[in-house]
Amino acid sequence: MSLLLITGASGALGESVARHMARSGTKLGLMSPEQGKPRLLALAKELGPDAHAKAFDGKDSREMSSALDAIEKEAGATFSHAALIAGAWQGGAPIHEAADDSVFHAMMESNFDTVYVALRALLPRMVANDGGSIVVVGSRNVARPWMGANAAAYTAAKSAAVALANAAAAEVIAHKV
């Protein structure tokens, strides 16, 4: 039996996707950072026995893989699909006015690093199973970077995440992923 991973499940978009997919009878693996754990657990409880939640900060692919193992064991299913929705937006200032590098690093960590870690944990499973699909949520700023004025770090992080997903897709397409 297959399982859908939703990262960022405690956020507005992640919750909406989880509710929609639960209504269609899909088994869910829900993940969000530790700070979203109360909302994540409440969502899993609301969605019922086919929703399995795990709070995880997404900074290491080995830890992510262990978290996925735990969800698969609990669900009695393997991940065949994923929606990588995790991310954040902090706005910001023009690059030349930034007081420090904190917004840049936060945007890269929450919008790019989380996609990299999730792909590193998910793709070996899907390649071994000879199939799967992953949706990476970007931003309209990826196609229209000028719309990212005053949020260049966010735009760069989302663009990097989409570029990574496209390159990774080319690497695994022969495995039906």
C-alpha positions as CSV (number, residue, x, y, z in Angstrom):
1,M,0.0,0.0,0.0
2,S,1.2,3.5,-0.8
3,L,1.7,6.5,1.4
4,L,1.8,10.3,0.6
5,L,4.3,12.4,2.5
6,I,3.3,16.1,3.1
7,T,6.0,18.3,4.6
8,G,4.9,21.6,6.1
9,A,1.6,19.9,7.1
10,S,1.0,22.3,10.0
11,G,1.0,25.3,7.7
12,A,-2.0,26.6,5.9
13,L,-1.2,25.1,2.5
14,G,0.0,21.8,4.0
15,E,-3.1,21.5,6.1
16,S,-5.3,22.2,3.1
17,V,-3.6,19.5,1.0
18,A,-3.7,17.0,3.8
19,R,-7.5,17.5,4.3
20,H,-8.2,17.2,0.6
21,M,-6.1,14.0,0.2
22,A,-7.6,12.5,3.4
23,R,-11.1,13.0,1.9
24,S,-9.9,10.9,-1.1
25,G,-8.9,8.1,1.2
26,T,-5.1,8.5,0.8
27,K,-2.8,7.3,3.6
28,L,-0.8,10.2,4.8
29,G,2.6,10.8,6.4
30,L,2.5,14.3,7.8
31,M,5.6,16.2,8.8
32,S,6.3,19.7,10.2
33,P,9.0,21.4,12.2
34,E,8.9,21.0,16.0
35,Q,7.4,24.4,16.4
36,G,4.3,23.3,14.5
37,K,4.0,20.0,16.5
38,P,0.8,20.9,18.3
39,R,-1.0,21.8,15.1
40,L,0.5,18.8,13.3
41,L,-0.8,16.4,16.0
42,A,-4.2,18.0,16.1
43,L,-4.5,17.7,12.3
44,A,-3.5,14.0,12.4
45,K,-6.1,13.3,15.1
46,E,-8.7,15.2,13.0
47,L,-7.9,13.2,9.9
48,G,-8.1,9.8,11.6
49,P,-6.2,6.6,11.6
50,D,-4.8,6.9,8.0
51,A,-2.8,10.1,9.0
52,H,0.5,9.6,10.7
53,A,2.4,12.6,12.0
54,K,6.0,13.2,12.9
55,A,7.6,16.5,13.9
56,F,11.0,16.9,12.3
57,D,13.1,20.0,11.7
58,G,14.5,18.6,8.4
59,K,18.2,19.4,8.7
60,D,19.7,16.0,8.1
61,S,18.8,13.4,5.5
62,R,19.7,10.5,7.7
63,E,17.4,11.7,10.4
64,M,14.7,12.4,7.9
65,S,15.1,8.9,6.5
66,S,14.7,7.5,10.1
67,A,11.5,9.6,10.5
68,L,10.2,8.3,7.2
69,D,11.0,4.7,8.4
70,A,9.0,5.3,11.6
71,I,6.0,6.6,9.7
72,E,6.1,3.8,7.1
73,K,6.2,1.2,10.0
74,E,3.3,2.8,11.8
75,A,1.3,3.2,8.6
76,G,2.1,-0.3,7.2
77,A,2.8,1.4,3.8
78,T,5.7,2.8,1.8
79,F,6.1,6.3,0.5
80,S,5.2,6.5,-3.2
81,H,4.3,10.2,-3.5
82,A,5.3,13.4,-1.7
83,A,4.3,17.1,-1.6
84,L,7.2,19.1,-0.3
85,I,5.4,22.2,1.0
86,A,7.7,23.2,3.9
87,G,9.0,26.7,3.7
88,A,8.9,30.2,5.1
89,W,8.8,33.8,4.1
90,Q,10.3,36.6,6.2
91,G,10.0,39.4,3.7
92,G,13.1,41.5,4.1
93,A,14.8,44.5,2.8
94,P,16.7,45.2,-0.4
95,I,20.0,43.3,-0.3
96,H,22.0,46.5,0.0
97,E,20.0,47.5,3.1
98,A,20.1,44.2,4.9
99,A,21.5,44.7,8.5
100,D,23.0,41.1,8.5
101,D,22.7,37.8,6.7
102,S,20.1,36.2,9.0
103,V,17.1,36.5,6.7
104,F,19.2,35.0,3.8
105,H,20.3,32.0,5.9
106,A,16.8,31.5,7.3
107,M,15.2,31.5,3.8
108,M,17.8,29.1,2.4
109,E,17.4,26.7,5.4
110,S,13.6,26.7,5.4
111,N,12.9,26.8,1.6
112,F,15.9,25.1,0.0
113,D,17.7,22.9,2.6
114,T,14.4,21.2,3.5
115,V,13.8,20.2,-0.1
116,Y,17.3,18.9,-0.4
117,V,17.1,16.8,2.8
118,A,13.6,15.4,1.8
119,L,14.8,14.5,-1.7
120,R,17.9,12.7,-0.2
121,A,15.6,10.7,2.0
122,L,12.8,10.0,-0.5
123,L,14.5,9.4,-3.8
124,P,16.5,6.2,-2.8
125,R,13.2,4.7,-1.6
126,M,11.4,5.6,-4.8
127,V,14.2,4.4,-7.0
128,A,14.4,1.1,-5.2
129,N,10.6,0.7,-5.7
130,D,11.0,1.7,-9.4
131,G,8.4,4.5,-9.2
132,G,7.0,7.5,-7.4
133,S,6.3,11.2,-7.7
134,I,7.3,14.3,-5.8
135,V,5.8,17.8,-6.1
136,V,8.0,20.6,-4.8
137,V,6.1,23.8,-4.1
138,G,8.0,26.8,-5.4
139,S,6.7,30.4,-5.8
140,R,5.5,32.6,-8.6
141,N,8.8,34.5,-8.0
142,V,10.7,31.6,-9.6
143,A,9.1,32.4,-13.0
144,R,9.0,36.1,-12.2
145,P,12.0,36.9,-10.1
146,W,11.5,40.7,-10.3
147,M,8.4,40.2,-8.2
148,G,10.8,39.2,-5.4
149,A,12.1,42.7,-4.9
150,N,12.6,43.2,-1.2
151,A,12.5,39.4,-0.7
152,A,15.5,38.4,-2.8
153,A,16.6,35.8,-0.4
154,Y,13.2,34.1,-0.5
155,T,13.1,34.2,-4.3
156,A,16.6,32.8,-4.5
157,A,15.8,30.0,-2.1
158,K,12.6,29.0,-3.9
159,S,14.4,29.2,-7.3
160,A,17.2,27.0,-6.0
161,A,14.6,24.4,-4.7
162,V,12.9,24.3,-8.1
163,A,16.2,24.0,-9.9
164,L,17.3,21.2,-7.6
165,A,13.9,19.3,-8.1
166,N,14.3,19.6,-11.9
167,A,17.8,18.3,-11.9
168,A,17.0,15.5,-9.5
169,A,14.0,14.6,-11.7
170,A,16.3,14.2,-14.7
171,E,18.5,11.9,-12.6
172,V,15.7,9.5,-11.6
173,I,13.3,9.6,-14.6
174,A,14.6,6.2,-15.9
175,H,13.4,4.7,-12.6
176,K,9.8,6.0,-13.2
177,V,10.3,8.7,-10.5
